[in-house]
Amino acid sequence: MTAAELADMLPGRTPKAVRRVRERYGRWRTEGVVPLCQRCGEHPVFFEDPQARRWGLCRECAQAEKDWRDRNADRIARENAARRQRKHKRKGRR
């Protein structure tokens, strides 16, 4: 079936969404197949690491993500706190 035919059968799905899912998982998903990394698409997902498994990343990409989060943790926490403060400040004005 084409993506357009499947999208007609599935309510709320567009042909583009069907094509995107096919690109990600393949046309015929079989059980027991190890999925590929969401970032690089070359290596299998690293299932031994819970974070890598949750993120859908291989060992190398998961390490790069952890390094990035370590370098940017202070900035992210600061921006998140500022966002929460703005949110509660707006609530108080109402």
Secondary structure as UniProt FT lines:
FT   HELIX           3..9
FT   TURN            11..12
FT   HELIX           15..25
FT   TURN            31..32
FT   TURN            38..40
FT   TURN            47..48
FT   HELIX           50..55
FT   HELIX           59..93
//
